[in-house]
Amino acid sequence: MIRSKSRRYWVALGAVACLMSSTATAHAAIPAAEPTSTQEEPVGEVAPGLQDSYAPRKQAKPGEVSTSGVDGGFFTTEGDYVHISSATTRAASGHGWWIRTSGNATQADVTIQLQRWQNGWYNIGSPVKERVYSGGGSGNRANARYTCKNSTSWNSFRSVVDVDVVGYIDGDSKLYTSSRQLACGI
């Protein structure tokens, strides 16, 4: 009899722990896959601002998103491939934005940083931070650019997008876009 009560106690305790952990993840950033082996973090010095290797991250393709929860609801972090800008000066360019999927949040600070692969991912240019409304589009996104030195050297680029919803606490997950080979000399 003692054995059966003890077993029921541990089963009940396990169920409560499981319930508590699923409730906690509903309010935190959803952990995502690590970068692929061809897109690992730098072997040597870590790019400034990315020292926290324990932060959840997501390797994304256009149309893929990183979902996070905040007290004000849930949102997705989105970004496009780094590409050659259509502006007159040749530049690598990337955009980041957010989409509110539920809740009351209206604005977020979107930060985007371009990175280049050279035996590891390293920041290139300065991060750009914009306060924008949900939805994306030319008026509601952050844009980072790096002016190419030439159009004959090929380099791999990606961007890192971080969304901080104004007035709410959210997780520290970031969206890492898939890398692209561009004719953009450094």
C-alpha positions in Angstrom: 0.0 0.0 0.0 2.8 2.4 0.8 4.5 1.6 -2.4 1.3 2.4 -4.5 0.8 5.7 -2.6 4.4 6.6 -3.3 4.1 5.8 -7.0 0.9 7.9 -7.3 2.6 10.8 -5.5 5.5 10.7 -8.0 3.2 10.3 -11.0 1.1 13.3 -9.8 4.3 15.3 -9.1 5.5 14.5 -12.6 2.2 15.7 -14.1 2.3 18.9 -12.2 5.9 19.5 -13.3 5.0 18.8 -16.9 2.1 21.2 -16.7 4.2 23.9 -15.1 6.9 23.6 -17.7 4.4 23.8 -20.6 2.9 26.9 -19.0 6.3 28.5 -18.7 7.2 28.0 -22.3 4.0 29.6 -23.5 5.2 32.9 -22.1 8.9 32.6 -23.1 10.7 32.6 -26.5 10.3 29.4 -28.3 13.7 27.7 -28.6 14.7 27.0 -32.1 17.3 25.0 -34.1 21.0 25.9 -34.0 22.6 27.2 -37.1 23.6 24.5 -39.6 27.2 23.2 -39.7 28.0 25.6 -42.6 26.7 28.5 -40.5 28.2 28.0 -37.1 29.2 30.7 -34.7 32.7 32.1 -35.1 35.6 29.8 -34.2 37.7 32.6 -33.0 36.4 35.9 -31.6 32.6 36.1 -31.3 31.0 39.0 -33.1 30.3 41.9 -30.8 26.9 41.8 -29.3 26.6 38.0 -29.8 28.6 36.8 -26.9 25.6 35.0 -25.2 25.8 31.6 -26.9 23.0 30.4 -24.7 20.3 32.7 -26.2 17.7 30.9 -28.2 18.2 31.4 -32.0 16.6 30.4 -35.2 18.1 29.9 -38.6 15.5 31.2 -41.0 14.6 31.4 -44.6 12.3 34.1 -46.0 8.8 33.2 -44.9 10.2 31.4 -41.7 9.9 33.3 -38.5 11.0 33.2 -34.9 8.0 33.3 -32.5 8.2 35.0 -29.1 5.8 35.7 -26.3 5.5 38.8 -24.2 3.1 40.0 -21.5 1.4 42.0 -24.3 0.8 38.9 -26.5 2.8 37.0 -29.1 4.7 38.2 -32.2 6.9 36.9 -34.9 10.3 38.2 -35.9 10.9 38.3 -39.6 13.7 39.2 -42.0 14.6 38.8 -45.6 17.7 37.4 -47.3 20.6 39.8 -47.4 20.6 41.0 -51.0 22.2 43.6 -53.3 20.2 46.8 -52.9 18.4 48.4 -55.8 19.7 51.8 -54.8 22.2 53.6 -57.0 25.2 52.7 -54.7 25.9 48.9 -54.7 25.4 47.7 -51.2 24.5 44.5 -49.3 21.1 45.1 -47.6 18.9 43.3 -45.2 15.5 44.1 -43.6 14.0 43.1 -40.3 10.4 43.6 -39.0 7.9 42.1 -36.6 4.2 41.0 -36.8 2.0 41.0 -33.8 -0.1 37.7 -33.7 -2.0 38.5 -30.5 -2.1 41.0 -27.7 -2.0 44.7 -27.2 1.6 45.7 -28.2 1.7 48.3 -30.9 5.4 49.2 -31.5 8.7 47.4 -31.2 12.4 48.4 -31.5 13.8 46.2 -34.4 17.6 45.9 -34.5 19.3 44.4 -37.5 23.0 43.6 -37.9 24.6 42.4 -41.1 27.2 39.6 -40.8 29.9 38.2 -43.1 31.4 34.7 -43.0 35.2 34.4 -42.7 35.9 31.2 -40.8 33.0 32.4 -38.5 30.3 35.0 -38.5 31.5 38.6 -37.9 29.5 41.8 -37.7 30.0 44.1 -40.7 28.9 47.7 -40.6 26.9 49.1 -37.7 23.6 47.7 -36.3 20.5 49.7 -37.2 17.7 50.1 -34.7 14.3 51.4 -35.7 11.0 51.8 -33.7 8.3 50.5 -36.0 4.7 49.3 -36.0 3.8 45.7 -36.6 3.5 44.5 -40.2 6.6 45.1 -42.2 6.7 47.0 -45.5 8.9 49.9 -46.4 7.7 52.1 -43.5 7.7 49.4 -40.8 11.0 47.7 -40.9 14.7 48.3 -40.0 17.2 48.3 -42.9 21.0 47.6 -42.5 23.3 48.3 -45.4 27.0 47.8 -46.2 28.5 49.6 -49.2 30.4 47.1 -51.4 34.0 47.9 -52.2 33.6 46.1 -55.6 31.3 43.7 -57.4 33.9 41.1 -58.3 34.6 39.5 -54.9 32.0 37.1 -53.6 31.2 36.9 -49.8 28.6 35.1 -47.7 26.2 37.4 -45.8 23.4 36.9 -43.3 21.5 39.2 -40.9 20.6 39.0 -37.2 17.2 40.5 -36.3 16.2 41.3 -32.7 12.8 42.6 -31.7 12.1 44.3 -28.4 8.4 45.1 -28.0 8.0 48.6 -26.5 6.6 48.5 -22.9 6.8 44.7 -22.5 9.3 42.2 -21.4 10.2 39.6 -24.0 12.8 36.9 -24.5 16.2 37.4 -26.0 15.8 35.2 -29.0 17.1 36.5 -32.3 16.4 35.6 -35.9 19.4 34.5 -38.0 18.6 34.7 -41.7 20.0 32.1 -44.1 23.3 33.0 -45.7 23.6 34.2 -49.2 26.6 34.5 -51.5 26.8 38.0 -53.0 29.2 39.8 -55.4 30.0 42.4 -52.8 33.6 43.0 -52.0 34.7 43.9 -48.4 
